Amino acid sequence: MTTYTVGSLFTAVILISAFLKDSSTANTDRRSWAIVFLGASLWFAVLPFIIRKKLLGMKQTELATIAH
């Protein structure tokens, strides 16, 4: 149970941070908040995709830096 709670909180922090930085969605949209909480509750499926996207973004940044 502790692992699930820690993973869920960790994922929730990542998702909420990204949601608050996103200017394309109003912070008062209930459907968007529902998706954030759904993603946090299903962290074991969502977290690998978040990590993959972050790692691919870092790799693309490195490639762009090397190219210039």
VOROFI-918415 format. One line per 3 residues: number of its first residue (from 1); their letters; for each residue y, x, z of N, C-alpha, C, O, CB. Coordinates in nm, 2 decimals. Atoms other than C-alpha are relative to their C-alpha. Glycine has a CB too. Layout:
BEGIN
NUM) A) Y X Z Y X Z Y X Z Y X Z Y X Z | ...
end
This chain:
BEGIN
1) MTT) -0.12 0.08 0.00 0.00 0.00 0.00 0.13 0.09 0.00 0.23 0.05 -0.06 0.00 -0.09 0.12 | -0.12 -0.09 -0.01 0.24 0.29 0.08 0.03 0.05 -0.14 0.14 0.06 -0.18 -0.03 0.11 0.10 | -0.02 -0.06 0.14 0.19 0.44 -0.27 0.06 -0.10 -0.09 0.15 -0.07 -0.16 -0.14 0.05 -0.06
4) YTV) -0.05 0.10 0.09 0.26 0.11 -0.44 0.15 -0.02 0.04 0.24 -0.03 -0.05 -0.07 -0.13 0.02 | -0.14 0.02 -0.04 0.58 0.06 -0.23 0.09 0.12 -0.04 0.20 0.09 -0.09 0.01 -0.02 0.15 | -0.08 -0.12 0.04 0.71 0.42 -0.29 0.02 0.00 -0.15 0.13 0.02 -0.20 -0.07 0.13 0.05
7) GSL) -0.02 0.00 0.15 0.64 0.40 -0.66 0.09 -0.11 -0.05 0.17 -0.09 -0.14 -0.14 -0.02 -0.06 | -0.08 0.11 0.03 0.80 0.06 -0.68 0.15 0.03 0.03 0.24 0.00 -0.05 -0.04 -0.13 0.07 | -0.13 -0.03 -0.04 1.11 0.17 -0.50 0.06 0.11 -0.09 0.18 0.10 -0.13 0.01 0.05 0.15
10) FTA) -0.05 -0.11 0.09 1.14 0.49 -0.71 0.03 -0.06 -0.14 0.14 -0.02 -0.20 -0.11 0.11 -0.01 | -0.03 0.06 0.13 1.11 0.29 -1.03 0.12 -0.09 0.00 0.20 -0.10 -0.09 -0.13 -0.07 -0.05 | -0.11 0.09 -0.01 1.35 0.03 -0.91 0.14 0.08 0.00 0.23 0.03 -0.06 -0.01 -0.08 0.13
13) VIL) -0.12 -0.08 0.00 1.61 0.30 -0.84 0.04 0.05 -0.14 0.15 0.04 -0.18 -0.01 0.12 0.09 | -0.02 -0.05 0.13 1.57 0.44 -1.19 0.05 -0.12 -0.09 0.15 -0.11 -0.16 -0.13 0.06 -0.06 | -0.04 0.12 0.08 1.59 0.09 -1.35 0.14 -0.06 0.03 0.21 -0.09 -0.06 -0.11 -0.11 0.01
16) ISA) -0.13 0.05 -0.04 1.88 -0.03 -1.15 0.12 0.10 -0.04 0.22 0.05 -0.08 0.01 -0.02 0.16 | -0.10 -0.09 0.04 2.07 0.29 -1.22 0.03 -0.01 -0.15 0.15 -0.01 -0.19 -0.04 0.15 0.04 | -0.01 0.01 0.14 2.01 0.26 -1.59 0.07 -0.14 -0.04 0.16 -0.14 -0.13 -0.13 0.01 -0.08
19) FLK) -0.06 0.13 0.03 2.10 -0.11 -1.58 0.15 -0.01 0.03 0.23 -0.06 -0.05 -0.07 -0.11 0.08 | -0.14 0.00 -0.04 2.43 -0.05 -1.40 0.09 0.08 -0.09 0.21 0.06 -0.11 0.02 0.05 0.14 | -0.07 -0.08 0.10 2.53 0.22 -1.65 0.01 -0.06 -0.14 0.10 -0.02 -0.22 -0.07 0.14 -0.01
22) DSS) 0.00 0.06 0.13 2.45 0.00 -1.95 0.12 -0.10 -0.01 0.13 -0.20 0.07 -0.13 -0.07 -0.02 | -0.12 0.08 0.01 2.77 -0.16 -2.07 -0.03 -0.12 -0.10 0.06 -0.21 -0.11 0.12 0.08 -0.05 | 0.03 0.11 0.09 2.60 -0.39 -2.32 -0.05 -0.13 0.06 -0.06 -0.23 0.00 -0.10 0.05 -0.10
25) TAN) 0.05 0.11 -0.07 2.47 -0.63 -2.06 0.09 -0.03 0.13 0.12 0.07 0.20 -0.15 0.01 0.04 | -0.07 0.03 -0.12 2.67 -0.81 -1.79 -0.08 0.01 0.12 -0.20 -0.03 0.12 0.06 -0.15 -0.02 | 0.08 -0.02 -0.12 2.57 -0.73 -1.44 -0.03 -0.13 0.07 -0.10 -0.14 0.17 0.08 0.09 0.10
28) TDR) 0.03 0.13 -0.06 2.57 -1.10 -1.36 -0.10 -0.08 -0.07 -0.13 -0.19 -0.04 0.13 -0.08 0.00 | 0.11 0.07 0.07 2.30 -1.19 -1.61 -0.13 0.00 0.08 -0.19 0.10 0.10 -0.02 0.07 -0.14 | 0.12 0.01 -0.09 2.01 -1.32 -1.41 -0.13 0.04 -0.08 -0.22 0.09 -0.01 -0.02 -0.15 0.04
31) RSW) 0.12 -0.04 0.08 1.76 -1.26 -1.69 -0.02 0.15 0.00 -0.13 0.20 0.01 0.00 -0.05 -0.14 | 0.00 -0.15 0.00 1.85 -0.89 -1.70 -0.05 0.05 0.14 -0.13 0.14 0.14 0.13 0.06 -0.03 | 0.05 -0.03 -0.13 1.80 -0.87 -1.32 -0.15 -0.03 0.02 -0.22 0.05 0.09 0.08 -0.07 0.11
34) AIV) 0.14 0.03 -0.01 1.47 -1.04 -1.35 -0.09 0.10 -0.07 -0.20 0.14 -0.02 -0.03 -0.14 -0.07 | 0.08 -0.10 0.07 1.35 -0.78 -1.60 0.00 0.13 0.08 -0.10 0.20 0.09 0.07 0.03 -0.14 | -0.01 -0.12 -0.08 1.47 -0.50 -1.37 -0.11 -0.01 0.12 -0.18 0.08 0.14 0.14 0.02 0.06
37) FLG) 0.10 0.02 -0.11 1.26 -0.65 -1.08 -0.14 -0.01 -0.05 -0.23 0.04 0.02 0.04 -0.12 0.08 | 0.13 0.01 0.05 0.97 -0.72 -1.30 -0.05 0.14 -0.03 -0.17 0.18 -0.01 -0.01 -0.08 -0.13 | 0.04 -0.14 0.03 0.97 -0.36 -1.42 -0.03 0.08 0.13 -0.12 0.16 0.13 0.11 0.07 -0.07
40) ASL) 0.03 -0.07 -0.13 0.99 -0.24 -1.06 -0.13 -0.04 0.06 -0.20 0.04 0.12 0.11 -0.03 0.10 | 0.12 0.05 -0.06 0.70 -0.46 -0.95 -0.12 0.05 -0.09 -0.23 0.06 -0.03 0.00 -0.15 0.01 | 0.11 -0.05 0.09 0.49 -0.33 -1.25 0.02 0.15 -0.03 -0.01 0.20 -0.14 0.00 -0.08 -0.13
43) WFA) -0.03 -0.14 0.01 0.59 0.03 -1.19 -0.11 0.09 -0.06 -0.08 0.18 -0.13 0.05 0.06 0.13 | 0.11 -0.08 0.04 0.25 0.17 -1.26 -0.02 -0.01 -0.15 -0.08 0.09 -0.21 -0.13 -0.05 0.06 | 0.00 0.01 0.14 0.28 0.05 -1.62 0.13 0.05 -0.06 0.14 0.10 -0.17 -0.03 -0.14 -0.05
46) VLP) -0.14 -0.03 0.06 0.66 0.11 -1.67 0.04 0.14 0.02 0.10 0.20 -0.07 0.10 -0.09 0.07 | -0.05 -0.14 -0.04 0.71 0.45 -1.50 -0.05 0.10 -0.11 0.03 0.19 -0.14 -0.06 0.04 0.13 | 0.04 -0.10 0.10 0.50 0.65 -1.76 0.09 -0.01 -0.13 0.12 0.09 -0.19 -0.14 -0.02 -0.04
49) FII) -0.09 0.01 0.12 0.72 0.51 -2.04 0.14 0.05 0.03 0.20 0.11 -0.06 0.01 -0.15 -0.04 | -0.13 -0.06 -0.04 1.04 0.60 -1.85 -0.01 0.15 -0.01 0.09 0.21 -0.06 0.04 -0.05 0.14 | 0.01 -0.14 0.00 0.92 0.95 -1.80 -0.01 0.06 -0.14 0.05 0.16 -0.17 -0.13 0.04 0.08
52) RKK) 0.02 -0.04 0.14 0.81 0.98 -2.16 0.13 0.00 -0.08 0.17 0.09 -0.15 -0.10 -0.09 -0.08 | -0.13 0.01 0.07 1.15 0.86 -2.29 0.09 0.11 0.05 0.17 0.17 -0.03 0.06 -0.14 0.03 | -0.08 -0.10 -0.05 1.33 1.10 -2.06 -0.04 0.14 -0.05 0.05 0.22 -0.09 0.00 0.01 0.16
55) LLG) 0.04 -0.13 0.05 1.12 1.40 -2.17 0.02 0.01 -0.15 0.06 0.12 -0.19 -0.15 0.01 0.03 | -0.03 0.00 0.15 1.16 1.31 -2.54 0.15 0.02 -0.02 0.19 0.10 -0.11 -0.05 -0.12 -0.07 | -0.15 -0.02 0.01 1.54 1.29 -2.48 0.04 0.14 0.03 0.12 0.20 -0.04 0.07 -0.10 0.09
58) MKQ) -0.03 -0.14 -0.03 1.54 1.63 -2.32 -0.04 0.09 -0.11 0.03 0.19 -0.14 -0.07 0.04 0.13 | 0.05 -0.08 0.11 1.33 1.78 -2.60 0.10 -0.01 -0.12 0.12 0.09 -0.18 -0.14 -0.04 -0.04 | -0.09 0.01 0.11 1.57 1.64 -2.86 0.13 0.07 0.02 0.19 0.13 -0.07 0.02 -0.15 -0.03
61) TEL) -0.12 -0.07 -0.03 1.87 1.78 -2.68 -0.02 0.15 -0.01 0.07 0.21 -0.07 0.04 -0.04 0.15 | 0.02 -0.14 0.02 1.71 2.12 -2.67 -0.01 0.04 -0.14 0.04 0.14 -0.18 -0.14 0.04 0.07 | 0.01 -0.03 0.14 1.63 2.11 -3.04 0.13 -0.01 -0.06 0.16 0.08 -0.15 -0.10 -0.11 -0.07
64) ATI) -0.13 0.01 0.06 1.98 2.00 -3.12 0.08 0.12 0.04 0.16 0.18 -0.04 0.07 -0.13 0.04 | -0.07 -0.12 -0.05 2.12 2.29 -2.91 -0.05 0.12 -0.08 0.04 0.21 -0.11 -0.02 0.02 0.15 | 0.05 -0.11 0.07 1.89 2.54 -3.08 0.05 0.00 -0.15 0.08 0.10 -0.21 -0.15 0.00 0.00
67) AH) -0.03 0.01 0.14 1.98 2.41 -3.43 0.15 0.04 -0.02 0.19 0.08 -0.13 -0.02 -0.15 -0.05 | -0.14 -0.03 0.02 2.35 2.46 -3.37 0.03 0.13 0.05 0.14 0.18 0.05 0.10 -0.10 0.07
end
